[in-house]
Amino acid sequence: MVRVSRAALRQITAVAGAAAEHRTAARDRHGRVPSAENALVRHGLDAEPIVSRAATRLRAAVIASAGRRRVVLATPWPDGKRWAAAFTHDLDVVAYWPLFTLLRLAELARKGQLGRWGRTLGSALAATGRDPVGQGIRTLLETERQHGVLSTWFVLCGTPTLATMRAGDLTYRPESPAAAAIVRSLVERGCEIGLHGSFATSDRPDLFREQRARLERLAGRPVAGVRQHFLRIRPGATHHAMLAAGLRYDATAGFPDRNGFRLGVADVIPAWDAGGERPIGLEEVPLCWMDRALSKYRGVEDPERWVAAGLALARACRDVEGLWVGVWHPNLTAPLGFPGAPAAFDELVRGVTGDAPFVGTLGAVVRWRVARRSVRIRRVAPDGRLEAYTALPAPAPLALEDAAGRTLEPVQA
Ligand SMILES: [Zn+2]
């Protein structure tokens, strides 16, 4: 027998359900719950996926308690992989790229980054009259192709106004020739397209349905996932609105200003309604690393250091057989103010994929984990074999394995 106390379960729910963030009324200047309100940040535990660690401890306790008896587990990830990684991109910049360069030049000057300032200016002048946004995306996709990565892209889908432009919210029209060409190239490549919810969606929940439909028309395929621009979310309320618009998963749960595990998990978990104390039917796929978390908010401008932090978190995810989700903005190129960033992205992809994770789109990892959660045993055959099945379809065959990770029976779909 393995016992878990009710107090421990309450703690786990509070952490993975972000209970403290649901309770607080504090907001930062972008209308977000500040990272400092998160219970893990308060206790200095945000760099560890502590709920996922607790799960591995539970597994170890079950195996120890079984002694010589057989313990059977579900394989963690497709293709015999022991952990997983997903590369995601928020498409924030399409039109008016020189404006973004000017803003970034001002930021670099303010920070005294004169070397980067000079290199940016040189690259921007050389790119004048060309298409540095499209070129940056082509380079990024080529890096991913070389390493067998299929990524997930979140695309803004509203109509920009002067006010949204000034706020750094909507700055391009998704149906404009440039944006439509980008979406087309991503779809052709096999990438997943998700909705990047604009600022207004967190105040006007009905907008999710409108923006999702608009994006589906543009992409020509269903849109299942969403991540909020600037990670701007109202805990609980925004999740209900996403669900009502027919979205299946949210990928917003991460820190804008630091890397780490906002919900304590390196995994896909059910979104939690802290008020009603129940799951609401939406899946949550937290991100643990974002390119500009260290640059925009911590003054670290060396892309190599961003990557080192990303790789350290990938090791933490691997240790718990979990999921690493990273965000890389495709506008991080030399003409837009980030010399050296594309090479750093190459290093990140090389480093993460070098550790043999399952690499998939967020839609694929969500479908896998939800199907895996639904594994049940129909009966034990007379010869001791387990007849296992999934109630929900999995994107790849599931199997059972023993405590040492040796594959046993397949799971029937
Ligand atoms: Zn964004």
Boltz pocket constraint, residues with backbone or C-beta under 6 A from the ligand:
constraints:
  - pocket:
      binder: B
      contacts: [[A, 90], [A, 91], [A, 92], [A, 196], [A, 228], [A, 229], [A, 230]]
      max_distance: 6.0
